[in-house]
């Protein structure tokens, strides 16, 4: 994946136009993509993921940092019951 070609002489207007293409807003009401449509399409995916627009994920997740490996991993929230075994 190649990044955009941004030359030293890029104008402010050109950079503003480019900015919106790099990280588009998933809920672009002004562009005719209402929040309700976004929510319906997310629900239709059946991904069973947390929706950070409507649910605070902080109480549902915990993480630990490993200073040696310089990684952060998700861990069970303290006090949560283990999932049933199959």
NORWO-V560193 format. One record per backbone hydrogen bond with DSSP energy under -0.5 kcal/mol. CO is the residue of the C=O (numbers start at 0). NH is the residue of the N-H. E is the energy in kcal/mol with one decimal. If there is no record, write none. Layout:
CO	NH	E
CO	NH	E
This chain:
3	5	-1.0
4	6	-0.6
6	9	-1.8
10	14	-2.3
11	15	-2.4
12	16	-2.2
13	17	-2.0
14	18	-2.4
15	19	-1.1
17	20	-1.3
17	21	-0.9
18	21	-0.9
18	22	-1.1
25	27	-0.6
26	28	-1.2
27	30	-1.2
27	32	-2.0
28	31	-2.0
31	33	-0.5
33	37	-2.0
34	38	-2.9
35	39	-2.3
36	40	-2.5
37	41	-2.3
38	42	-2.5
39	43	-2.0
40	44	-0.8
41	44	-0.8
41	46	-0.6
42	45	-1.2
49	51	-0.9
50	53	-1.6
50	54	-2.7
54	56	-0.7
56	59	-1.3
56	60	-0.8
57	60	-0.9
61	74	-2.5
63	72	-2.4
64	66	-0.7
65	69	-1.7
65	70	-1.3
70	65	-3.2
72	63	-2.2
74	61	-0.9
76	79	-2.3
